[in-house]
Every structure is written in C-alpha cells, then in structure tokens.
C-alpha cells in the first residue's frame, strides 16, 4: 500500500537503466495470487515506485496491458503509471536543429489538439504503399503528471535539463558496485554522434534488405549540428501499434498527418486502462536502417527525464489523486474492471501466443536437429569421465585464454561426440550465472553421415543462426526481417548470402560466442571445405571461438588455415573403466560380485578398446553374458587376440543375429536392410509402416504392424538403436554403415535389399486409397499423412532405390 506510482518497461535494457535511477531500492514483497510479474521496488525523488518489465520475448499493446493489470492487483494504491523506454523517432527534415529529433533525444506524450498524447494506429503491415488507418484516440495523461510536465517545461526555459547529469550519475553508481558488469559504462554512455545517421526517404524500400547492408552515403540527410551537446526534450504525440514501424515513407506520411514525434509498440495498451505518461528515448528513425547502437543510451535518457520529472511532482498531489483501481471499479470512462480481470486471466494465453510466434519463426528457419543430437549424446555421458580433457591447458586456453580455435582430432569411436555434448552443456551452465550483458552464446553443429545430403553449408548456417536467435531475449531484427520477407515459403528458399549476413550481425550482438562442431569427417568433402572457409571468415569478423572434432583424416590445417590449438580426443583408460563398472553394476551377471574377475574384465576390456569408447559396451556385452568363469576368460582372450577390434564387434553382432530362431533372424535382417539402405533416418512411425508393407497388396495391412518396436530392435544385437530425441531409427555408429557397405564384408542376405525397398515404396504409393487424387486442402493432407506417415519418403525416394 506504500507504493503509489507504477513504472513499466518493455525490455530488460530499459529496466536496467530505470532501476539505476533509484535513489534507494527496497526488498521484494508478497504478491497477489496469480500475479506472475517480476517487480523491482524502490524510492525515487521521494516517491515509492514499483517497476515491472514485460515478459521476455513479448512486446506490443496486449502484453503491456496485462502487466499493468497484474500490477494493480498486487499494488492497489497506485495512482498513475509511467511507461518508460525506447522508441523510433519521426524526424522533420526542415526543422531547426534544436527542434529536430536526434538519436538520444526524449519524447514525452503530451496532448496536441484533439490527440491525447498517444494515438493507436493500425495499417496492417507498415511497408511501402501502406496506408495509415486511424483507429482511435487514447486518454490524456493524469493531472499530476500533466501539471508536472508543464512546470518542468517552464523550468527548462531558464536552465538546462538534468538528463545528462542523471545518466552520468547512474552509470557511476552502477560501476561502483562490487559485481558491476565491466561493460556497463560503455553500453549506456552516449555513442559517438557519427553513428546518428538519417537517410532520405525518397525511394521505395520494399526491395532493400532489412536492415540495408549498402546504405548509400549520398542519401544521408545533411543536418546542421546543434550548438549544445546533450539530449533535447520533445513534447507531443506518440503513435503506438502492435508492429514495428520500419518504413521511412510511411513514417513521414503519418508524421505529417498527425504531428507524430515517435513510434512505439506498448503505449496504446496502457493509456485507457492505466492512466499514465509515456516517455521514450529515441534509438532509431523507424526506417530500414535500424540498429541497436543507441538503444541503451536512449533508455537511459528516458529514465533520467522521468526522474527529473518526479522531482517536481508533489507527493501531496499524488496522495490526493484517486487510486487507479477505484477509477476502474467505478467505470468512469467504461467498465474497465472486467477488462482488467479478463486480461489478468488471459496473461498465460498471451505469453503462450508470444512463445508460439517465436517458435514458429525459429522452426521455420531450422528444425533444430543439432540440439536434439546434443541431448541424445549427452545422455550417454558417464559422469566423471573426460575430466582430463577439461583440465588440459589447450581447453582452458580456448575457453578462458587467447586461443580462438581448438582442433580435436580423434579415432572413430573415441568419444568425440559425447565430449562435444559435454562441452556444450558445460559452457551453457557456466553462462547461466553471468549478467545478460556479459553472457556468451553457445551453439553447436553435430554433423551426421546419414544426413550428408541435407547438411549443406546453407542449412548449417541456418542452424547456427537459429540457435543464436534462440539465446536472445527478443528475436533479432535480422531474423524477423528474413521471416517477413520469405516466411510464406520454406526456409530452403533463403539464399546462403542472406543467412550469412544475418549470422554475422547476430554474432556481433554477443560479447563472445562458442561454436562446437562435431564430426567434420561425416560431412561431404565439399560441405566441409565450404563450412571451414566460412567459419574462418566469421572468426575474422566476429571473434567466434570454434571447437571442431573429426577423425585425423581431415586436413584441418589445410582447409581451415588459421592458427589453432590441438587437443587429441581418446578414451582414457580410467574413463573406460568407469563406464565398464557402471555397466557391470546394471547387469545380473555373476561377474558383478566376483571382485577379482570383475577387475580382470575391466582391465582387459579397457586395454582392448585401445582408445575407442565405442567398443566398451559391445565388448562388455560379449563377455558379461557368459555363464561360467572359464567362458568369460575365453571371451576376454578372443578380444585381446583380435587384430581389427571394430570389425570383431560387428562380426560378433551379426553372428548373434544369425544364431536366433528363423523368425527373429529374418526380422532383424529386414530392419538392418531398411536402416542401412534408407536415404535418410526414418522416424519411428515411418519405420513401423515400412516393415509392415506387404509387397503387391492394394491396401495397407495395419495388422502387420509390430506392436513392440523396442523389443524388435533388440533383435539386432545392438547394431540398431532408437534415437529418443529425434524419434528416428538408426545404426549405433556411422562405422557400422561403413562395415556393412564394404563389398568384402557385406552379408549375403543384404544382396536384394535395394530391390526389396524399391518394391515396398512403389507398393505404398500405389495403394487404392490414393486413387482419388490430391488432397483438397491442408486439413485433408494432415489426416492423410497421419494415416500414412511413410508416404513422403516413399514418394520422394522410390526411384533412388
């Protein structure tokens, strides 16, 4: 009940500048039930203020109204609000220097003529040719604030504004803190005026990439320099809507018609439901040349002006102003109380909608298979292993020192992919405690032999951009612009050059970016060469830190070219023993209780794997199933005597399959044939349908579908696994494919595999249910694909077999 003023920001950077203006901060308080806002409480100019920020990833009219509605539920004594943050300026080319809007200036929402300080507009998409459709005027600012603005304007006639002084004081105060972000001062101080560039709006901007990468200096508007430094305060109308204004011709048309000074995305959500004053620092000119250089300083100037304004707001006048809640309950202008309750109840739906929109753009760009592979590989990690690699000087120099590139060669099956997954998770965990401004981004690429055709330079760059964007609180403008321009089609239509340009810009938004690229040897030779050349170029531009793994056959120095550290990946003997101990503990074998035999098993296998983690489990499986000590000893000796241990693993697995009863053996052979010969990994549903196809039948025979796929896969003696993250059926390791495709080792029963798969595909696409022709809409197509999930693969690849 002690808090009488509500202060709302849209972005965390706005909140940081606003909180920095507090004279004193207060402890958190208990909130009303269901209020999910996060508040910062404090005192400024003698007023108790509650600050809140819109949820991460959400901007616009509706989220702002929702935050305000919940604020009033927890702080019912609030008399009025302040909406403080950044906006896009609407400059007038012929204005005098002290009247023209420049970056870093402040705009205050004050009524002009018939307009109430903020006007809500809706022009569909504000692009070239877009028409401004006026949809309503919004309430005037509350009387105490309007009176204070008039008084402060009069004071500024005789003396300079305190905005610059307050910004400097705020920065000094923050930097004096023990845990201050060392970059805070550089981030929030006034940028060099050379970055304040206004381009002429004299051509259609529809075809200019957003933001324009080739800004023509000849189109710069030449403006007279101001006589005195520091931001200028402007008073007038702010235009507000649910989309970003980024088109100069439309901006100028609205400015001329309604005298607009500034554009934002939140003010219209508050003015009628939450009596407030809107204060905006100008961070760009609402055109295609938007950038983020001025955002933090503009947020600071807006917060500083608001603090100066509160100096002249009388506490007595605030206390005598009626509470907003009572005004809403009385319904003076309209029955807003129901609206407030509705907004509060709908907050989760609003946040969910914002997340859905975000996910829609991210998933359009890339399906995020690399993160799924990361999670699948990380689950295979045995805690306490790979510790020596993390403690190595080369790794520490890459993470904390000067080394920008760490090259990690290793033999097949040596644990490179698991190591890469642990690196990604470790780096991400280390960044969680960092302040937003100094938090590094961590992204990964997991190359797969089975996905060579789809893992091109363009798709890999798109995957990097997706992961970077997902680590931004708000989706980067560069990605949103790509979606707005190409989102009606598949992202495969994007040019690599457009993705690369956006990637470079987003990389520069982070203080540091770590990229982990696993299994370069599993890319095609062309893709690998192109990728390494692109990464070297990005590293030169952005300082990108790269860790790459591959088999030693990759000529990294020749293909990458720049200086790098080397860290060999090889299974450590103690790590292999740790894995074996965990496997034995899970088994029901008598070896588990026989300490001497157990030690011999772990010592022998740890030596036999010879640096290949991949061999640990199959060697364990080949030994642990024996029924007597003598048989265990014989199995261990066989492992030691084998010259090609990897081939031995696959030979033993095929031998176990061959020793099964005929029905199980035939099913295992069919499953292996499908997994080895399919042109891409099949999903669980696709695989089930593929196995159930009865060649030549006119209809799909659903009663032939396997009931327990996990049990069926077990018949393949470990050669086939189900990737739970990507929900695909695949070989245990890409070396198994190499073994089975070797003409000298390829089993005889695989001779007709390609013909079998081709016949199955043709049978599937020839079912009588498809004779009626194409689907008549998306809904019907969705039902068809649900009923026949193997149809896309069969239609696309029948001729490839």
Number of C-alpha atoms within 10 A of each C-alpha: 9 12 17 22 20 24 25 28 26 26 22 19 21 25 24 19 27 26 22 22 27 21 14 14 16 13 7 11 10 7 16 13 9 12 18 15 17 14 16 19 21 21 17 19 19 14 20 21 23 22 22 23 23 24 19 15 16 23 22 20 20 22 24 25 26 26 26 26 25 24 26 20 19 18 19 17 20 27 26 24 26 24 25 30 32 34 32 27 31 28 22 15 15 9 11 12 15 16 14 20 25 25 28 30 22 33 28 25 28 24 20 15 11 8 19 20 26 32 25 23 19 17 15 13 16 19 20 16 13 14 15 17 12 13 11 14 17 20 21 19 25 17 15 18 24 18 14 17 22 12 14 18 16 11 12 12 9 8 9 11 20 17 24 19 12 20 25 16 15 23 20 14 13 20 16 10 9 7 9 13 16 12 12 17 16 12 18 24 18 22 18 9 11 6 11 15 17 19 18 16 18 9 9 13 19 13 9 13 16 22 17 14 11 9 13 10 9 9 12 13 13 12 15 10 10 13 8 8 8 17 24 21 23 21 17 19 26 33 29 24 22 19 19 19 25 24 23 26 21 21 27 19 16 20 21 12 9 17 19 23 29 32 30 27 23 29 35 28 23 28 26 18 24 27 20 27 26 29 28 33 34 31 27 28 28 24 27 24 21 17 14 10 18 24 23 27 27 30 31 37 36 33 34 29 26 26 20 18 19 19 16 16 21 16 17 8 11 19 13 10 16 13 18 20 23 14 19 19 14 13 13 10 11 14 14 19 18 13 16 23 14 13 21 23 16 14 21 13 12 17 20 13 13 18 14 12 14 19 13 13 19 23 14 18 23 20 14 17 14 23 20 17 21 22 18 17 20 19 11 13 17 15 11 11 19 22 12 12 18 16 10 11 13 19 23 14 15 19 18 9 11 10 17 20 27 23 22 25 24 22 19 22 23 23 21 26 24 22 23 25 24 23 22 21 14 13 16 17 11 12 15 11 9 12 12 16 15 15 18 21 22 22 24 26 25 24 24 21 18 20 15 16 13 13 22 18 20 20 19 21 22 26 26 23 25 23 20 22 23 17 16 16 14 16 19 18 19 20 22 18 16 19 20 12 15 15 17 9 11 11 18 14 9 19 10 16 11 15 21 19 12 22 21 17 15 20 22 14 17 19 16 16 20 23 19 19 21 26 23 25 20 20 25 18 13 10 19 22 18 16 21 18 15 16 17 18 15 17 19 11 13 18 18 22 21 23 24 22 26 26 20 14 10 16 13 21 11 9 15 20 12 13 11 18 16 14 18 18 25 22 24 22 19 15 19 28 21 17 23 23 18 12 16 20 12 10 14 11 16 16 24 18 12 12 10 10 16 18 14 16 25 22 16 17 23 26 17 20 23 18 22 25 23 19 22 23 18 19 25 20 18 17 22 23 16 17 12 12 13 10 14 20 15 13 19 20 13 13 21 15 10 13 9 9 19 20 15 17 23 19 14 15 20 19 12 15 23 16 11 13 9 11 8 16 18 16 17 23 20 20 22 22 20 22 23 24 16 18 18 19 21 20 18 19 17 20 21 22 22 24 17 17 21 16 17 13 14 14 16 20 12 11 8 13 17 15 10 9 15 12 10 15 19 14 21 24 18 18 23 22 18 17 19 13 14 19 14 18 25 24 20 15 16 16 16 18 20 13 17 17 15 11 10 8 12 14 14 8 11 18 11 10 18 18 12 16 25 18 19 22 24 17 20 27 20 17 14 12 12 13 9 7 7 9 13 8 8 9 9 12 13 13 12 15 12 12 11 16 20 21 18 12 17 22 14 11 16 20 11 11 15
